[in-house]
Amino acid sequence: MVKEVNSPHLQVCLDAPLMPYRSTAAIHDGARAVGSRQVLSHIGGEFERLKDGSIRGYERNDGVVGEETNQYYQDFANAMRDIGYNGYLSYELCHQLPSGEWPNCGN
């Protein structure tokens, strides 16, 4: 659709968590299909630092912990680099902060 509209005012924000398939190949295929039309991107989900210092990323939907995100975000970052994307990568918070887990958060 974006290609058909052919306007500099309509571009793409490829969103890894919303991709129907998140294999390494699917993410790279999607990035190549978008190419230079990629002008914005973001990450989301939850992140926690583990005792060994590593970071675990995971989805939380309606309070339910879901799929781990580390691999597909790593694949997505590599795919963005491969297509020459040099824009920003922001964090998107799509839910309320859990009450009681953060200071001054709903208490």
KEMIVEX-574900 format. One record per residue (C-alpha): residue number from 1; residue in one letter; z, y negated, x negated. Coordinates in steps of 0.2 Angstrom, whole numbers, plus 2048, in hexadecimal, padded with zeros to 3 digits. Each point is the difference from the previous one (the first is absolute). Example, Ala and Ser with C-alpha at 12.3 -4.5 7.8 and 13.67 -1.06 7.14 Angstrom:
! KEMIVEX-574900
[1, "A", [827, 816, 7C2]],
[2, "S", [7FD, 7EF, 7FA]],
! end
This chain:
! KEMIVEX-574900
[1, "M", [800, 800, 800]],
[2, "V", [805, 7F4, 7F2]],
[3, "K", [7EF, 803, 7F7]],
[4, "E", [7F6, 7FE, 810]],
[5, "V", [809, 7EF, 804]],
[6, "N", [7FC, 7FB, 7EF]],
[7, "S", [80B, 7F0, 7FF]],
[8, "P", [80A, 7FA, 7F2]],
[9, "H", [80E, 7FC, 80C]],
[10, "L", [802, 813, 806]],
[11, "Q", [807, 80B, 7F2]],
[12, "V", [80B, 80F, 7FE]],
[13, "C", [812, 805, 7FE]],
[14, "L", [800, 812, 7FC]],
[15, "D", [811, 807, 805]],
[16, "A", [804, 811, 7F8]],
[17, "P", [80E, 805, 80C]],
[18, "L", [7F3, 7FE, 80F]],
[19, "M", [7F3, 80A, 7F8]],
[20, "P", [7FD, 811, 809]],
[21, "Y", [7FF, 80A, 7F0]],
[22, "R", [80B, 7FC, 7F1]],
[23, "S", [7F9, 80C, 7F3]],
[24, "T", [7FC, 7F8, 7EF]],
[25, "A", [7ED, 803, 804]],
[26, "A", [801, 7F8, 811]],
[27, "I", [809, 7F1, 7FA]],
[28, "H", [7F4, 7FD, 7F2]],
[29, "D", [7F1, 803, 80C]],
[30, "G", [807, 7F3, 80C]],
[31, "A", [803, 7F3, 7F2]],
[32, "R", [7EE, 803, 7FA]],
[33, "A", [7FA, 7FD, 812]],
[34, "V", [809, 7F0, 801]],
[35, "G", [7FC, 7FA, 7EF]],
[36, "S", [800, 7ED, 7FD]],
[37, "R", [804, 7FD, 812]],
[38, "Q", [812, 804, 7FC]],
[39, "V", [809, 7EF, 800]],
[40, "L", [812, 805, 805]],
[41, "S", [80B, 80E, 7FF]],
[42, "H", [812, 805, 803]],
[43, "I", [80C, 80E, 7FF]],
[44, "G", [80E, 805, 80B]],
[45, "G", [80E, 80D, 803]],
[46, "E", [810, 803, 7F8]],
[47, "F", [805, 801, 7EE]],
[48, "E", [80F, 807, 7F7]],
[49, "R", [805, 801, 7EE]],
[50, "L", [806, 812, 7FC]],
[51, "K", [80E, 804, 7F4]],
[52, "D", [7F3, 805, 7F2]],
[53, "G", [7F9, 7EE, 802]],
[54, "S", [7F0, 805, 809]],
[55, "I", [7FB, 7F8, 810]],
[56, "R", [7FD, 80A, 810]],
[57, "G", [7F5, 7F9, 80D]],
[58, "Y", [7FF, 806, 812]],
[59, "E", [7FB, 7FB, 811]],
[60, "R", [80D, 7FC, 80E]],
[61, "N", [7F9, 7FF, 812]],
[62, "D", [80C, 7FC, 80E]],
[63, "G", [80E, 805, 7F4]],
[64, "V", [7F9, 811, 7FC]],
[65, "V", [7FC, 803, 7EE]],
[66, "G", [7EF, 807, 7FD]],
[67, "E", [7F3, 803, 7F3]],
[68, "E", [803, 7FB, 7EE]],
[69, "T", [7F5, 7F2, 7FA]],
[70, "N", [801, 800, 7ED]],
[71, "Q", [7F0, 80B, 7FD]],
[72, "Y", [7F4, 7F7, 80C]],
[73, "Y", [806, 7EF, 7FB]],
[74, "Q", [7FD, 805, 7EE]],
[75, "D", [7EE, 806, 805]],
[76, "F", [7FE, 7F0, 80A]],
[77, "A", [805, 7F5, 7F1]],
[78, "N", [7F4, 809, 7F5]],
[79, "A", [7F2, 7FF, 80D]],
[80, "M", [802, 7ED, 801]],
[81, "R", [7FF, 7FE, 7ED]],
[82, "D", [7F0, 80B, 800]],
[83, "I", [7F7, 7F5, 80D]],
[84, "G", [806, 7F0, 7F6]],
[85, "Y", [80C, 7FA, 80D]],
[86, "N", [80B, 7F2, 7F8]],
[87, "G", [808, 7F9, 80F]],
[88, "Y", [812, 800, 805]],
[89, "L", [80A, 80F, 806]],
[90, "S", [80D, 7FB, 80C]],
[91, "Y", [80E, 80A, 808]],
[92, "E", [7FF, 801, 813]],
[93, "L", [810, 803, 80A]],
[94, "C", [7FC, 807, 811]],
[95, "H", [811, 803, 807]],
[96, "Q", [811, 7FA, 801]],
[97, "L", [80C, 802, 7F2]],
[98, "P", [80C, 80E, 802]],
[99, "S", [810, 7F9, 807]],
[100, "G", [80F, 801, 7F4]],
[101, "E", [7F6, 806, 7F1]],
[102, "W", [7FD, 7EE, 7FA]],
[103, "P", [80C, 7F2, 7FF]],
[104, "N", [7FF, 7F4, 80F]],
[105, "C", [7F4, 80B, 808]],
[106, "G", [804, 802, 813]],
[107, "N", [813, 801, 7FD]],
! end
